[in-house]
Amino acid sequence: MSKDTKRIAFLGTGLMGAPMARRLLGAGFEVSVWNRDPRKAEALAAHGARVCATPADAVAKADIVFTMLSDGKAVGEVLFAPAVLDALPQGAIVVDTSSIAPPIAREHATRLAERGLAHLDAPVSGGVVGAEAGTLAIMAGGDAHTVAQLTEVFAALGRVTHVGPSGAGQICKLANQQIVAITIGAVAEAMMLVEAGGASREKFREAIRGGFAESRILELHGKRMVDREFQPGGPSRLQLKDLNAVAAMADALSLTLTLTTEVRAAFAAFVEEGHGETDHSGLLLHLEKINHRQEEGQ
């Protein structure tokens, strides 16, 4: 299929979905959009999107349906609503870029296959910055031929890698989120250590860039920590959601993930303190609070 014949529906135009939809529109695709909060979808009209009042209307003539929703429950409620299932054209490909539990992704693939519809679980990494720039890392689980069919579409969003069968994309995203969360914790603790020892957090970050500790976390979230700017970004409640999914998979696979357990507990406490909407780099605030309490008790 050429760009001219690929009609795309994009369900979920929030923090990540909106820039992804804009990338597809900018690449010349015909895109219909829907969002629970219609204002977020309506903002895409200026970029050429067809704004739809219902998800069923959005998918009615689509060759490809993208979902970017908060969790597996939200994806299921939207995708398997009777009106949406009835409206989905035969042969359509559903690409779920949401971060959901692998067993749910496999269940969705099975249910859609029973109706003659292809499914890819294709979560992404790179955040809002990557979505806007079209540099997302896309981890696709499902049929390799289906992934290859959408090469041109994925190219507008970033770099796609076929990582295995249904559910494999979500497993890889969870592993990605493990690394992100643990690295945020490591950078935050290092920031606290250097400041307590009399060094500048800002100069510390400058000094180690280019060394073995260099990472995108140090570059982007390390700067947030130095500047103390913790607006999402990536909300901590979603980081915790992913870590909870990691814990569930670890239990199912009989794995002990010590570092993940520790950072998950820290994020759970941070969210419970009222920081669910704070960027996940804001975990620094929780770790600072713990240390302040310890100092008071000494």
C-alpha positions in Angstrom: 0.0 0.0 0.0 1.2 3.5 -0.7 0.7 6.5 1.6 -2.3 7.5 -0.6 -4.2 4.3 0.1 -3.3 3.9 3.8 -6.0 5.3 6.0 -5.1 5.5 9.6 -7.2 5.8 12.8 -5.5 7.0 15.9 -7.3 6.3 19.2 -5.8 8.2 22.1 -4.2 11.6 21.3 -2.8 12.5 24.7 0.8 13.3 25.7 2.3 10.7 23.3 -0.5 10.1 20.9 -0.9 13.7 19.7 2.7 14.1 18.5 2.7 10.6 17.0 -0.5 11.5 15.0 1.1 14.7 13.9 4.1 12.8 12.6 1.8 10.6 10.6 -0.1 13.6 9.2 3.2 15.3 8.4 4.3 12.2 6.4 1.3 12.5 4.2 -1.1 9.9 5.7 -4.8 10.3 6.0 -5.5 10.2 9.7 -8.7 10.1 11.7 -8.4 10.8 15.4 -10.4 10.2 18.6 -9.8 10.9 22.2 -12.0 10.6 25.4 -11.3 14.3 26.0 -12.3 15.7 22.6 -10.3 18.9 23.1 -7.1 16.9 22.7 -8.3 15.4 19.4 -9.7 18.7 18.1 -6.2 20.3 18.4 -5.1 18.0 15.6 -7.7 19.4 13.1 -5.3 22.2 12.2 -2.8 19.6 11.1 -5.2 17.9 8.8 -6.7 15.2 11.0 -10.4 14.2 10.7 -11.7 14.5 14.2 -14.2 11.9 15.2 -16.8 11.9 18.0 -16.6 8.2 18.6 -13.9 5.5 18.1 -16.3 3.6 15.9 -16.4 6.5 13.5 -12.7 6.8 13.5 -12.0 3.2 12.6 -14.8 2.7 10.1 -12.7 3.1 7.0 -9.2 2.5 8.4 -6.6 0.2 7.1 -4.5 0.7 10.2 -5.7 1.4 13.7 -3.3 2.8 16.3 -4.1 2.8 20.0 -2.2 4.8 22.5 -4.2 4.5 25.8 -3.4 4.5 29.4 -3.5 0.7 30.2 -4.8 -2.7 29.1 -8.3 -2.1 30.5 -8.6 1.2 28.6 -7.5 -0.5 25.4 -9.9 -3.4 25.8 -12.8 -1.1 26.6 -12.3 0.9 23.5 -11.2 -1.7 21.0 -13.7 -4.4 21.9 -16.7 -2.2 22.3 -19.4 -3.8 20.1 -19.7 -0.6 17.9 -16.0 -0.6 17.3 -15.7 -4.3 16.5 -18.6 -3.9 14.0 -17.0 -0.9 12.4 -13.5 -2.4 12.0 -13.0 -3.3 8.3 -11.9 -6.8 7.5 -8.2 -7.0 7.0 -7.4 -4.0 9.1 -4.2 -4.0 11.2 -4.5 -2.9 14.8 -1.2 -1.5 16.2 -1.3 -1.1 20.0 1.4 1.3 21.0 0.1 1.5 24.6 2.1 -0.1 27.4 0.1 -3.0 28.7 0.7 -6.4 30.3 2.0 -9.0 27.8 -0.8 -11.6 28.6 -3.4 -8.9 27.8 -1.6 -8.1 24.5 -1.7 -11.8 23.6 -5.4 -12.0 24.5 -6.2 -9.0 22.3 -4.3 -10.6 19.4 -6.2 -13.8 19.7 -9.6 -12.1 19.9 -8.9 -9.9 16.9 -7.5 -12.9 14.8 -10.9 -14.6 15.4 -12.4 -11.7 13.5 -9.8 -11.7 10.7 -7.9 -8.8 12.0 -4.1 -8.5 12.5 -2.6 -7.2 15.7 0.8 -5.9 16.7 1.8 -5.0 20.2 4.2 -2.2 19.5 5.0 -0.1 22.6 7.4 2.8 22.2 10.3 4.4 24.1 11.6 7.9 23.7 9.0 10.0 25.5 7.4 13.1 24.2 10.7 14.4 22.8 11.1 11.2 20.7 7.4 11.3 19.6 7.8 14.9 18.4 11.1 14.2 16.6 10.0 10.9 15.0 12.8 9.0 16.8 10.9 6.6 18.9 12.2 3.1 19.6 9.3 0.8 18.6 9.3 -2.8 19.9 6.9 -4.8 17.7 5.5 -8.2 18.8 3.4 -10.2 16.3 3.8 -11.5 12.8 7.0 -10.4 11.1 5.3 -10.0 7.7 2.7 -7.6 9.2 5.5 -5.5 10.7 7.2 -5.4 7.3 3.9 -4.3 5.7 4.0 -1.2 7.9 7.6 -0.2 7.3 6.7 3.1 5.7 4.2 4.0 8.5 6.6 3.2 11.3 9.3 5.2 9.6 7.3 8.4 10.3 7.4 7.6 14.0 10.9 6.2 14.6 12.8 2.9 14.4 10.9 -0.3 14.5 12.3 -3.7 15.6 10.4 -6.9 15.3 11.2 -8.6 18.7 9.1 -11.8 18.6 5.5 -13.1 18.7 2.5 -11.5 20.2 3.3 -10.1 23.7 7.0 -9.9 23.0 6.8 -6.1 22.3 5.3 -5.6 25.7 7.9 -7.8 27.4 10.6 -5.7 25.8 8.8 -2.4 26.9 8.7 -3.7 30.5 12.4 -4.5 30.4 13.0 -1.0 29.0 10.9 0.5 31.9 13.0 -1.5 34.4 16.1 0.1 33.0 14.6 3.5 33.0 13.3 3.3 36.6 16.5 1.8 38.1 18.6 4.3 36.2 16.5 7.2 37.4 17.0 6.0 40.9 20.7 5.6 40.4 21.1 9.1 39.0 19.0 10.6 41.8 21.0 8.9 44.5 24.3 10.0 42.8 23.0 13.6 42.7 22.4 13.4 46.4 25.8 11.9 47.2 27.8 14.5 45.3 25.9 17.4 46.8 26.2 16.0 50.3 30.0 15.6 49.7 30.3 19.2 48.6 30.3 19.0 44.8 27.9 20.7 42.3 25.2 18.5 40.9 25.3 20.5 37.6 29.1 20.1 37.3 29.0 16.5 38.3 26.5 15.8 35.4 28.8 17.7 33.0 31.9 15.9 34.2 30.6 12.3 33.7 29.0 12.9 30.3 30.9 11.0 27.7 32.0 8.4 30.3 30.7 5.0 31.1 27.8 6.5 33.1 26.5 8.5 30.1 22.9 7.8 29.2 19.7 9.4 28.0 18.5 9.3 31.6 21.5 11.3 32.7 21.1 13.7 29.8 17.4 14.4 30.1 16.3 13.4 33.6 19.7 14.4 35.1 19.0 17.9 33.8 15.5 17.9 35.3 17.0 17.0 38.6 19.6 19.8 38.4 16.9 22.3 37.3 14.3 20.8 39.7 11.7 20.8 36.8 9.4 17.8 37.2 6.5 18.5 34.9 5.6 15.4 32.8 7.2 14.0 30.7 6.4 10.7 32.0 4.0 10.7 35.0 5.2 8.6 38.0 1.9 6.8 38.2 2.5 5.3 34.7 6.1 4.3 35.7 4.6 2.5 38.7 2.0 0.9 36.5 4.8 -0.6 34.4 6.8 -1.7 37.4 3.7 -3.4 38.8 3.4 -5.3 35.5 7.1 -6.2 35.7 6.5 -7.6 39.2 3.6 -9.7 38.0 5.6 -11.1 35.1 8.5 -11.8 37.4 6.2 -13.8 39.7 4.8 -15.7 36.7 8.3 -16.5 35.5 9.7 -17.3 39.0 12.3 -14.5 38.8 13.7 -12.5 41.7 14.4 -9.0 40.5 16.0 -7.3 43.5 16.8 -3.9 42.1 13.4 -3.6 40.4 11.7 -4.5 43.7 13.5 -1.7 45.5 12.8 1.0 42.9 9.1 -0.2 42.6 8.7 0.3 46.3 10.2 3.8 46.1 7.8 4.8 43.2 4.8 3.3 45.1 5.6 5.5 48.1 6.2 8.6 45.9 2.8 8.1 44.1 1.1 7.5 47.5 2.5 10.8 48.7 0.5 12.6 46.0 3.1 12.7 43.2 1.3 10.5 40.6 1.4 13.2 38.0 4.9 14.3 38.8 7.5 13.3 36.2 9.3 10.1 37.1 12.6 11.9 37.4 10.9 13.5 40.4 11.7 10.3 42.3 14.6 12.5 43.5 12.2 14.4 45.7 11.1 11.1 47.5 14.7 10.0 48.0 15.6 13.5 49.4 12.7 13.3 51.8 13.8 9.9 53.1 17.3 11.3 53.7 15.9 14.4 55.5 13.9 12.1 57.8 17.0 10.0 58.5 19.0 13.2 59.3 16.3 14.3 61.7 16.3 11.0 63.5 20.1 11.0 64.1 
